[in-house]
Amino acid sequence: MRRASAATGATRRLSLAHVIPGPELRTSRLVLRRWRPSDLEPFAAMNADPVVMEHFPSLLTRDQSETMADRIEAGFVRDGFGLWAVELPGAAPFLGFVGLAPVDLEARFTPAVEVGWRLARCWWGRGYATEAGRAVLSFGFNDLALDEIVSFTARSNDRSQRVMARLGMTTEPADDFEHPRLSADDPLRPHVLYRVSRSAWLARR
Ligand SMILES: CC(C)(COP(=O)(O)OP(=O)(O)OC[C@H]1O[C@@H](n2cnc3c(N)ncnc32)[C@H](O)[C@@H]1OP(=O)(O)O)[C@@H](O)C(=O)NCCC(=O)NCCS
């Protein structure tokens, strides 16, 4: 019963993306667009892949993926930005997501806007996250006029940190933090924070 109503709700919200269009970003290879109901299937499969979710506390069930897609869509409506669905035109309608989100944690560095990414495993190792991340940072600084964008991940997540570094984000040991929602003995609790300021970003252009 719950599954049926959650699915209907998520599908209804995602359909709204076509009624209330949000910003769409383009790179040389990718389109970053609002979500479609057809994204739910590959999104749930990605969130159920233990390799993709290695640095997260748990895999997501289908219901949890639908709830997350629903929250992402609500974020676009509320903020005018969010975690865009990433499409490779002519090849794959949904690689995963890359985008911006207000950080929903109480931490030394909040309030802040973070850039984040998650791609299905078969799309790793081709530069797509970095390419999409660059377009998203450009949108954040040029269109939203943000002063700073952060990114954070478990210390063990080297791949994600390499994306951050390639985007010109930098980290300081003093910014390391313990994720407040993870227990003290959780190996994922130690986190690193990367930042890039608007002035540093513009200076690199
Ligand atoms: C984090 C994540 C998006 C990074 O994916 P990724 O494929 O390593 O990153 P990119 O898409 O930017 O690809 C970069 C890699 O492609 C290689 N590459 C191959 N062809 C390329 C091309 N044409 N252009 C650029 N890079 C290319 C690069 O050398 C680089 O490899 P390296 O890091 O081993 O040097 C991915 O691992 C993921 O989704 N992880 C699970 C979710 C997650 O942890 N999210 C972050 C939580 S904060």
The ligand as a Tripos MOL2 file, in Angstrom:
@<TRIPOS>MOLECULE
LIG
   48    50     1     0     0
SMALL
NO_CHARGES

@<TRIPOS>ATOM
      1 C1         32.2760    9.9440   -7.3830 C.3       1 LIG1
      2 C2         32.0480    9.5090   -8.8370 C.3       1 LIG1
      3 C3         30.9420   10.3210   -9.4840 C.3       1 LIG1
      4 C4         33.3720    9.7090   -9.5780 C.3       1 LIG1
      5 O1         33.3070    9.0740  -10.8260 O.3       1 LIG1
      6 P1         34.6010    9.0700  -11.7450 P.3       1 LIG1
      7 O2         34.2680    8.3050  -12.9580 O.co2     1 LIG1
      8 O3         35.8000    8.6700  -10.9600 O.co2     1 LIG1
      9 O4         34.7930   10.6300  -12.0950 O.3       1 LIG1
     10 P2         34.6710   11.2980  -13.5350 P.3       1 LIG1
     11 O5         33.3900   10.9370  -14.1650 O.co2     1 LIG1
     12 O6         34.9760   12.7200  -13.3600 O.co2     1 LIG1
     13 O7         35.8100   10.5660  -14.3460 O.3       1 LIG1
     14 C5         37.1600   10.8440  -14.0420 C.3       1 LIG1
     15 C6         38.0090    9.6490  -14.4150 C.3       1 LIG1
     16 O8         37.7970    9.3340  -15.7880 O.3       1 LIG1
     17 C7         39.0610    9.3370  -16.4730 C.3       1 LIG1
     18 N1         38.7420    9.7240  -17.8700 N.ar      1 LIG1
     19 C8         38.6380    8.8270  -18.8870 C.ar      1 LIG1
     20 N2         38.2640    9.4620  -20.0120 N.ar      1 LIG1
     21 C9         38.1480   10.7790  -19.7150 C.ar      1 LIG1
     22 C10        37.7990   11.9210  -20.4690 C.ar      1 LIG1
     23 N3         37.4710   11.8370  -21.7670 N.pl3     1 LIG1
     24 N4         37.7680   13.1140  -19.8500 N.ar      1 LIG1
     25 C11        38.0970   13.2200  -18.5530 C.ar      1 LIG1
     26 N5         38.4220   12.1580  -17.7730 N.ar      1 LIG1
     27 C12        38.4560   10.9400  -18.3620 C.ar      1 LIG1
     28 C13        39.9120   10.2800  -15.6720 C.3       1 LIG1
     29 O9         41.2940   10.0180  -15.8630 O.3       1 LIG1
     30 C14        39.4800    9.9600  -14.2480 C.3       1 LIG1
     31 O10        40.0780    8.8050  -13.7760 O.3       1 LIG1
     32 P3         40.9930    8.8410  -12.4390 P.3       1 LIG1
     33 O11        40.2210    9.5370  -11.3480 O.co2     1 LIG1
     34 O12        41.2460    7.4090  -12.1540 O.co2     1 LIG1
     35 O13        42.2030    9.6260  -12.8440 O.co2     1 LIG1
     36 C15        31.6530    8.0020   -8.8740 C.3       1 LIG1
     37 O14        32.7190    7.2370   -8.3660 O.3       1 LIG1
     38 C16        30.4030    7.7070   -8.0730 C.2       1 LIG1
     39 O15        29.2940    7.9220   -8.5320 O.2       1 LIG1
     40 N6         30.5880    7.1960   -6.8470 N.am      1 LIG1
     41 C17        29.4700    6.8050   -5.9950 C.3       1 LIG1
     42 C18        28.7440    7.9810   -5.4190 C.3       1 LIG1
     43 C19        29.6160    8.8620   -4.5670 C.2       1 LIG1
     44 O16        30.5050    8.3770   -3.8600 O.2       1 LIG1
     45 N7         29.3380   10.1560   -4.6490 N.am      1 LIG1
     46 C20        30.0530   11.1310   -3.8850 C.3       1 LIG1
     47 C21        29.5330   11.2270   -2.5190 C.3       1 LIG1
     48 S1         30.0340   12.7390   -1.8090 S.3       1 LIG1
@<TRIPOS>BOND
     1     1     2 1
     2     2     3 1
     3     2     4 1
     4     2    36 1
     5     4     5 1
     6     5     6 1
     7     6     7 2
     8     6     8 1
     9     6     9 1
    10     9    10 1
    11    10    11 2
    12    10    12 1
    13    10    13 1
    14    13    14 1
    15    14    15 1
    16    15    16 1
    17    15    30 1
    18    16    17 1
    19    17    18 1
    20    17    28 1
    21    18    19 ar
    22    18    27 ar
    23    19    20 ar
    24    20    21 ar
    25    21    22 ar
    26    21    27 ar
    27    22    23 1
    28    22    24 ar
    29    24    25 ar
    30    25    26 ar
    31    26    27 ar
    32    28    29 1
    33    28    30 1
    34    30    31 1
    35    31    32 1
    36    32    33 2
    37    32    34 1
    38    32    35 1
    39    36    37 1
    40    36    38 1
    41    38    39 2
    42    38    40 1
    43    40    41 1
    44    41    42 1
    45    42    43 1
    46    43    44 2
    47    43    45 1
    48    45    46 1
    49    46    47 1
    50    47    48 1
@<TRIPOS>SUBSTRUCTURE
     1 LIG1         1 GROUP 0 **** ****
